[in-house]
Amino acid sequence: MLPAFLIPETVLREDGAGPAVPLGAAQGRLLLLTLGITRVIEQESLEVSLWGSTDGNAWIPKPILVLPQKFYCGVYRFLLDLSEQPEVRFLQARWRVNRWGRGDPRPLFGVWMAAELAEPQAMRAGSG
């Protein structure tokens, strides 16, 4: 049920996946996704993708959204329109991390990601 954390606040050091989050009344609707990156080290990247499921166990073979790679701290917002995929009842965030250069080869990201129903009036207010 939304609003919910697709990625609870955590430190990422390797590729992984968040919990299966039920959409409830947000099924087939427009969602506002917020990705917060609170900690990074130099020369690393984070790629987050969203996957859909009808039952929370079997996932559609391709991601329904792949966010642009991120390299810096910040708060990033994205819209996800599920009207074309009304059968999706669960979402899961998956991430891939990469690090290059000198020093510890393991990436380090402080991250969280939330999903909520996008309110049409909020979308209009931000477009002026």
QUIDA-V50318 format. One record per helix or strand of 3 or more residues. SS is the DSSP state (alpha for helix, beta for strand). FROM is the first residue (numbers start at 1). LEN is the number of residues. If there is no record, write none. Layout:
# QUIDA-V50318
ss = [SS/SS]
from = [FROM/FROM]
len = [LEN/LEN]
This chain:
# QUIDA-V50318
ss = [beta/alpha/beta/beta/beta/beta/beta/alpha]
from = [4/24/30/44/74/90/109/120]
len = [9/3/10/10/8/10/9/6]
